[in-house]
Amino acid sequence: MTKKTAELIDNLVLELRRGTLVLSVLSQLEQPQYGYSLMECLAGKGLEIDQGTLYPLLRRLESQGLLDSQWSVAESRPRRYYVLNADGRSVLAVMAAEWQQLVQVMQRLLQEPSAAEDEKKGVVDDGTD
Amino acid sequence: MELIERYVHEVGRRLPKRQRADVEAELRSLLLDALEARAGATPAESAPSEADQIAVLVEFGPPAEVAARYAPQPRYVIGPRLFDTYCLVVGIVLGALALAMVVATVVGQLSAPDGEISLLAFFAQFILQYINAAAAGLGFTTLVFFILERTLPEEDLVSLTDREQWDPRTLPPLEDPNRIQPVELIVAICFILLALVLFNFFPGKIGLAYLQSGAGEATGWHVIPVFSEQALAAYLPLWNIIWVLTLALDLVLLRQGRWRLGTRLADLGIVLGSIYVLVRMITGPALFSAPSWWLDLMPDLKETLTFMPNLAELVRMALLVALAITIFDGGKKALALLRARG
């Protein structure tokens, strides 16, 4: 694989993941979380996300009215906690349903070529018999 | 902790004032969380090492990048939503300016106080002024769109590209490359006939017209022939051949109604012939020679004709331009021929 192809793959993978970020973040905010804890939570479940991407995304989701946030001074240092609000919850439900559908479609699409090949083979075999 | 503070400040100063303090506080808290996690076993009271601070900051990324994520400003002058409209408006502005400038320059030249009309000065003035006006027009248009891009609400932009109003039936029909335009042909035939008659029967009438003022028999319009007899004798027969051939080709095209391989080849041959004659004219004897007897005959013309010595040079330039246009035209025709065959 050439360097150019490797770079292209990196970019495509990044693009693919970027589309799932909002859904991933929303899915983990039923309970209030602050930035760092959310990052660790996502990382613990296998989703590595850049801090420089995650924190601004939280603020954007808040300004879009999907999250509520609150400063908490109960701990060693003040932390800003984010949590889904009612709008965020309904958006999450729609997005999750959309995701399930997408997964099914993608599975069908990705399995299709081999299935088609098998079918073709069958036809050829029939011909030779 | 100095590095952390410097970093927070660098990010903060790039943000809009209203969100600066809040983002700074959050960023500081997040950086400390990351530092704490990195230090791990290190007791919380001890100050974090510089190496840890550097590692955490490198992970966060350069301040400009982080600030851009917090307060995304469009990093372009005109976005894709407005770009098509922008191109359309730029085209209209540049076209309208060109028209206005042509009118202004012609009027300016005609009303020049000394009554001199110099082609060279005309073109130079036009080009310089047009470059200035076009740059200003382009600048103002871009400025207006720059502001629109940043102030128009999202809903207004959507209506600019309303998909529901688009009707496929409004698509322009495909152009048939072989179809001829009868009007163009008829106009061309008229011009060729005019040139044939004018150059062959009235060569003396092609020239500079001037109005002789004052009393006496000489009062009224007079014409100074532009082309020398020598030039006419050398080039007119060649042009006559080309004009007659073009005339014949145009008549055939008008009859057939379409371009065919034969007519395309003939057309290309005529273009090559024109190129040959133009090259001969550029390298051969001068088209124009100002016989001194004119000026002796009409001494009051001397002042008006001060630009005469440049005329030969001007004619040569015009011929070069004509040659360039003809070669370009020939290239286009050759391409059309190849496409028609392929």
Interface residues (C-beta under 8 A of the other chain):
Chain A: Y34 G35 Y36 S37 E40 D50 Q51 G52 T53 Y55 P56 R59 W71 S76 R77 P78 R79 R80
Chain B: V23 A25 E26 L27 S29 L30 L32 D33 A34 A37 A44 E59 F60 G61 E65 V66 R69 Y70
